[in-house]
Amino acid sequence: MSADDAAFRPQPETPEVAARRRAMALLARARREELAEPIAKRWPDHRARDLKPIESGLVMLRGRIGGDGAPFNLGEATVTRAVVELPTGERGFAHILGRDAPTARLAAIADALWRREAGDVETVILAPIAERLAAEAAKTRAETAATRVDFFTLVRGEDAA
Amino acid sequence: MSAIAFADPTFESQAAFRRIMRAMSAPGTIVDCGEALAPPPPLARAAAAALLTLADFETPLWIAPSFPVEVGDYLAFHSGAPRAAAPDKAAFALVDLAADGLDLARFTWGTAEYPDRSTTIVVQASSLAAGRRLRLSGPGIKDEAEFAVSLLPADFQVHWSANRAAFPRGVDLILVADARLVALPRSTAIIEGAD
């Protein structure tokens, strides 16, 4: 007996799914203050409650060599999951790397708020995170580029003959 | 507002598992289970405890259509179990004795090679104190055991004998009423039922 395949099939990639995926990916990378401060300032009375206790656990990371090889198990990573619900009924989910339960809860609250007020959450919470991540990525690229070595091969004797 | 399940999933589901195992290993013994839960009505607390403890993403769950949508949502959200398309595809099933009756043949009995691939049916009754008294014998029972179930179909004993005769194939029952639970595994024989 196998479980219903439909339950495990990934969501079709609609614009809504892509937008939520982007928001949740940004929230997963957020620092605690990047969530705590805007939520405390803009939504001090969100009154979100936990639907499931916040839990830390392990997930198996899978990789593909070169991005297209056969999948293999890379190793396990610690993640923390939070699920909250706002009084207005929106549910927020967050999985973040590590064991920081308060940050996971804040990310879940931000996700729930995003489902209610996407525009506000975008400008107040997500845009600063996206900006920081882009700046960090650019810095890493610049540092890597500075160490680049260009090799020149001189014509070798035996090939020239 | 969505209902909350176990406050401490790890330890509370272990405690519930221990009690379900006690009920399964000593058929006819009534155990308390799920006292702390507040599932959406009409789902019984012991039924919620059993399914939240036993069902997971690998065990398709079939819920009788007499249960409202909230019950299915609650169990799916907290256990992660997918919904089985039909009762004979289910690893676990939830039925209400008063609304759905109990037809054992609808569920899967497993195969001779894999008798474990059968349905465990969680049967919700209104009472485990009043109603038809069943006298049991079999593994896990010293001499005889006895318990009562309200609103059990009149021909249940005939169907249970057929289930018993198909051993090692067959379904297992977990009968619940509110926060009490009693198990009737396929190895148990009903020697007499009296109203």
Interface residues (C-beta under 8 A of the other chain):
Chain A: M1 A3 D4 A6 A7 F8 D50 L51 K52 P53 E55 E85 P87 G89 R91
Chain B: M1 S2 I4 A5 F6 A7 D8 P9 F57 E58 T59 P60 F77 H78 P82 R83 A84 A85 K89 A91 T108 R117
